[in-house]
């Protein structure tokens, strides 16, 4: 049986890589993003019968309702929801200069969107669990900034930390039909995975690479493959967890010399 996944923030970076990876593994994917241009690029390169794209601001309730109505018309169930939407730029500047609107932007793009999309996806996820006699999955893309911070990243850190807490709350509330886990990416180089207008090839120093215990900076494919594992039967006893995929950086003590 061909499985259906729903991926938010699907136009660029980790979301784009996850769409391409899952379709390569035989999934059908509903790809959602505010960036219609990026979604059009993806659609032009992938099989039309395996991909549905929908342009929407997922921090807005009516937009989410419209998106999931279109998905329900396209697929009668879904095995996976990936909550990946968010504002990629984490830096807000000094706290005293941070406006409520800008703060709310980070919260809505990631945390509110995950709540709205998870709620809207429940009928589809439960339908798959009932039809396939196996748990469906939600994977929330958080960040290592959910557990450690750089200066002046207030809204981003709060949104990702809230999403980490939402993960374990949903896991204990929605099981056993739905398993819910999170992936916390570290430094993932997304430049080559942006839409054409914003695409960039990285030029990282050897020092930047070597500061990671694995010896390199992360790639979007690293996250996409972990999403596929968390969606599959091999992770059937895993729920409520946050998996850091960061090349070991959150385990490395760094001293200024």
ABEGO torsion letter per residue (X at the ends): XBBBBBBBGAABEAAAAAAAAAAAAGBBBBBBBABAAAAAAAAAABBAAABBBBBBBAABAAAAAAAAAAAAAABABBABBBBABEBABABAEBAAABBAAAAAAAAAAAAAAAAAAAAAAAAAAAAAAAAAGBBBBBBBBBBAAAABBBBGAAAAAAAAAAAAAAAAAAAAAAOAABBBBBBBBBBBBAAAABBAAABBBBBBBAAAAAABAAGBBBBAAAAAAAAAAAABAAAAABBGBBBBBAGGAAABBBBBX
